[in-house]
Amino acid sequence: MPQPLTDGQVAEYHREGYVIARGFYDREEIDLLGRAAREDRELDQHSFGRADGEGGVVRLSLWNHPGDGIYGMFARCERIVRSAERLLGGEVYHYHSKMIMKDARVGGAWTWHQDYGYWYNNGLIWPLLTSVSIAVDPSTRANGCLQVIPRSHELGRIEHQLSGEQAGADMDRVDAVLSRLPLVHCEMDPGDAIFFHANLLHRSDANRSDQPRWSMICCYNAARNDPYKDSHHPRYTPLSVVPDGAIRDVGMKRFGESSGNVGWLDVARDRSAARPEADQPSSTSGEEANR
């Protein structure tokens, strides 16, 4: 049975800004997730696109509350929650999750950005958040795997600006960072998971291959980092943790009910990455859809 992050992996995360946990979910678990997501009509109906400014579009669905279906079991299982608690140094709650659907030949790119570059505007005082991207499909250079700049989490928050319908980090500064720090392509197998810091610079290329790249991303905020104002993502909400075995139990017993009363985010409220309201075009709705 896969386990939470080890001491060595926690140390690597704090040193590099990210860590890849190979086989974090086993084959049966990830097969249940992949099948459920692809057959879930509600997930499909709640999906929306984000233009990348390069002619491509990424499709995603996003929700605030994890629910009781298979998505909730992945986000609420002890393995992932205890790992997030170790990384953030205490109690965490579910900030939001999303399914990124980079389909073959059509999945768009995501520009360089930091998640805290968006979340800062939601009333979060500290960058005490972590994201976990779970590979549903093989994630390769060919189909637009995640790219990161190790140790860039040490730089602090960088200013972001719109590119297409995405907000990206100031590219003059990113270019200077890339002249001093390496770029890493994070290729992963189904079931692998990458944990990364809210200030880690990351991006992904468009999927120009014949293979899809779907991934589920779970984001956690430290309970002590409760936002000081309301936004479209939740304030502190106690997280009901479930045993790891709940993934199989729910996946097998409630197949066809994949969503399990998740708290879908209305695309009309999806504004984290947008410019301030005063100068924002009416057609732009923002958000950290990323990857």
N, C-alpha and C positions, 0 to 999 in steps of 0.2 A: 504493500500500500504506500503510495507517495506520501511524503511528510512535509511539514512546514519548513521554512528556510532554516538552514543551519547557522551556527555562529560565524563560520567562514563566509557564507553567502551574505549575511547581514553586514559584515565588515566590508565586503566587496562593494555592496550597494552604497555604503557611506563614502567609500573611497572614490569610486568611479561614477556614482550617480545612477547606477542601474545594475541589475544582476539578472541573468537568464537562469531560470530553474528548469532544467531538462526533465521531461516526464513528470511535470507537476500534477497533471491529470493523466490517468492511464487511458489505454486505447478504448476500452468499453465506455468510460465516462465521456470522452471527447466525441466518440461516435454518436452517443445519445444526444449530445448538444448539437452536433452538426445536423443530424437528421431532423431533430425537433425544430431547429431554426429554419431550415429550408422548407419545411412543411407547415410552418406557422403562418396562417393567413393574417392574423392580427399584427404580427411583426412586419409583414410585408405592407399591410395597409397603413401602418404608422411610419413607414420609411419615407425619407425625403433626400434630396440631393444637395450637394455643395459644389459649385463650380470652382475649379482650381486656378482660373486665370490663364490656363494653357490650352483650353478647349476640351478638357476632361471634366467629369463629374464623379464624385464619390457618393454612393448611396449608404445611408445609415438609419438606424432607429435608436432612440435614446429614451431612457426612463430614469426617474428619480428613486423610486422605491422598488425593492427587488422582488416582492411578491412570494408566492408559494409554489411556483412552477419550477422548471428545471433551471431557468436563468437565476432565479432566486437561490436555488440550492448551490449553484456554483459560487455566487457572490457571498453567501452566508455561511458556507461550510467552514469548519474549524481550521482547516489547512490554510486557507487564504486569509481569513480574518486574523488568526494568531500571527501569521507572517507580517501582515500590515501593522499589527500592534507592536511587534518587535522593531520594525523599521521606524515607526513614529513615536515609540517610547511611551505607550499607554493606550487607553481605550480609543477605539476608532468608531466611526459610523459610516454608512453607505452614502456617498455624496452623489453619485449617479453611475449608471452603466450604459453601455451602448454596444450595438452590433454593427461593425463596419463591414460592408458588403462590396468588396472590390472584385467585381465580376471580370471574367476573362475578356481581354481586349478593350473594355470600356471603363474600367475603374480608374478614376483620376488620381492625380498626385496631391500631396499635402506639403505646403511650404514649411521652411524652418520656423519653429515656434517653441515656446515654453508653455506648459499648461497654466502655470501661475501668471503668465502674461495675460491670460483671460480671467482666471479665477480671482485675481487681486481685486477686480472691479465688482465682485460679488460680496464684498465686505469681509474677506478673509485677511486677518492681520498678518499671519505668518504663512510661509509656504510649507506648512506641516501636512502635506497631502502626498499620497502615492497612487500611481496608476498601475494596474496589472493587465497587460495585454496577453490574452490566451489564444494561441494559434489553433483555429478550427481546421484550417487547411495547411498544407506545407507553405511556408513563408520563405521565399527565395528572392534573390536579386531580380530574377526575370519577372516575377509577378508583383514587384513593388514592396519588398519587405521594409520594416522599420529601419531607419538609419539614425544613429545617435552620435553625439560628440562627447566622449568620456570626459568627466571632470568639469563639464560646462555648468553643472549645478552650483559650482563654487562662485560663479560670476555674479550672482544675484539676478534680480528681475531686469529684463531688457525691454525697451519700448517696442510695442507692436503696432502695425498698421495694416490696413486692408489690402488684399491682393485677390481680385475676383470676389468671391464670397467668403474668403478665409482671411483671418488676421495672422500675419507673420511677423517674426522678429525683424528689427532693423537690419537690412542685409549688409550695409557697410560694416556694422559691428560683427555680424556673423562671418563675413569674409575675413575680417581681422582675426577672429577666433580660430577659424579653420587654418590660418597660416601658422598657428602655434599649437593647436591640438589636433589629434587624428580624427578621422571619420570612420565609424564602424558600421558595417551592414549586419543586422541582427537576423540571420537566417535561422528558422526554427521549424521543427517538426510538429505535427498535430499533438496537442497536449502539453507542449512546452509553454512556459509563461515568462514574460519579462516584466519585472518590477522596476519602475523608474520614478525618480524624484520629480517634483512639480516644477523645478527650475532647469531640468535637463533639456538642452536643445535637441530636437528630433524632427524628422521629416520622413516622407516616403515618396518614391517615384510612382508614376502611373503603371497600371498593370497592362503591359503590352503582350503578355503571354496568352497561351490557350488554357491556362489553369486559373481558377478563381482563387482569391485570397480573402477568406472571411476570418474575422477575429472578433472576440468579445472582450471588451475592456471594462474593468471594474475599477472605480475610483473611490478612495477612502480619505476622509478628513479626520484629523485628531479631534476627539471630543473637546479638548481644552482650546481648540481653535474655532469654536462656535462663531459664525459670522456675526458682525455687529449690526447688520441690516438684512432685510429680506431680499431675496433674489429668486430667480427661477429654479435654483437648486436648493435643497433643504437645509435648514438649520439643524442643530444636533437632534438626532432622532435615535433612541436606543436601538441597537442592532440585535435581533434575535438570532443567535448563532445556532447552527444545526450540526449534527455529526456528519462526517465525511460520507458515510454510507447513505445519507439522504439523497445524494445525487442519483444513485442507482434506484433507490426505492421510488422516488418521484418520477424519474425518467421512464421506468418500466410500468408503473401503475397508472400514471396519468398522462401517458403519451397522447398527443392530440390536444392537450391543454397546456401547451408549452409556456404560454405567457404567464399563467397563474396569477392574475390580478396585479401585474406590475403597474407602477405609477408612470404611465407614458408622459413624456414631456411634449406639450403642444408646440408645434413648430412656430406658431405665432409668438411664443414667449422665448424662443431660442436666440438670445441676444448677447451671450457672454463676450463674444469676440468682436462685436460691432462697435462702431465709433459712438461717441456720446450722442444722445438723442437729438440734440440741436442741429448737428450737421450730418445726420445719418440719412442716406437715401431710403425712401420708403420700401424699395425692393430688397433691401439687405436685412438679413436676420441673424447673421453671425454664428456663434457657438464654436466650442472647441471640439468639433467633430474629428479633427486631426487624423493622423496615421494614414 
